Amino acid sequence: MPIKPKFTIKQDDEFIFLAVTIPYVRASNSEVVIDGQDVMFYCKPYLLRLHLPGGVENDEHPSFRAIYDPNTNNGVITLHLPKVEKGFEF
């Protein structure tokens, strides 16, 4: 059964920053699926599903980034999700 990871969300005018704590796993095995307002992050054994109040671009958008920091809380991946509507505050 998947475990819901700890996470934080921040934003600016152009991006949603989703920081997901995934200690002691291989970040290279993670998967991100974005469909409009729905964001799914999976990295065994962690699963996070969110429904955002505004749309974000999919993970193939050139501005999408995922940055893994193995030294923070034994592993944090931060997703930079470009907003569909720039300047829209969630």
N, C-alpha and C positions, 0 to 999 in steps of 0.2 A: 504494500500500500504506500503511495507517495506521501511525502512529508511536505507541508507548506513551509517554505523558507521565510526567514525574517527579511523584510525589505523596507526601503524608504523611497519616496517619490519627491522630486523637486522639479522646478520648471523655470524657464525663462521665456522670452517672446517666441523663440523658434523651436525649442526642444523640451521634451519630457526626459528627465534623468531618473532612471529606475535602477537603484542599487540593490542587488540581491545577494544575501549572504549564503554562500554554499561551501561550508568548511569541509576540508578533507576529500574533495572530489577532483576529477579531471575536467577542467573547464572546456577542453577540446571536445568533450562528449556532450556538450549542451546543444539545445535546439531552441530557436525562437520562432514563433509563428505570430504574425500580425495580420489581423483582418479588420480594417476600419478602426473601430473603438475597442476591439478585443485583442488582448495581448496574452500569449501563452509562452511561458518559459519552462523548459524541462531539462534537468540534469540529474540523472538517477542518483539518489532516491527523491530528489526535490521536484515539486510541480507547483507552479504559480500561474493562476488564471486571473486576469483582471479585465473589467469592463470600464473603460475610461469615459468621462463625460464628453470628450471631443475626439476626433479622429487623428490617428498618426499614420505616417507613411509606412509602407511595408519594409521588411528587412533587406530588400534588394535596392532600395533608394540609395543614391550615392552619399547622402549625408548620414545614413545609419552607421553607428559604431557600437562595438562591444569591447570594453576594456576590462581585462582581468587583473586583479591585484591579489596575489597569493599571500601577501604579508599582512593584509588588513583582516582581522577576525578569522584568520586561517583560510581566507578565500572570499573575495567579493567581486562580482562581475557587475559592471555598470553599463547599462544600455542607454545610448543616446538616441532617442526616438524623435525624428523630425515631425513637428505638428503639421497637419494638413492646412489648418487656418492659422497663419502666423499672427502672433499678438493675442490670440484667444487664451484667456486665463481659465484654467480648469478649476 
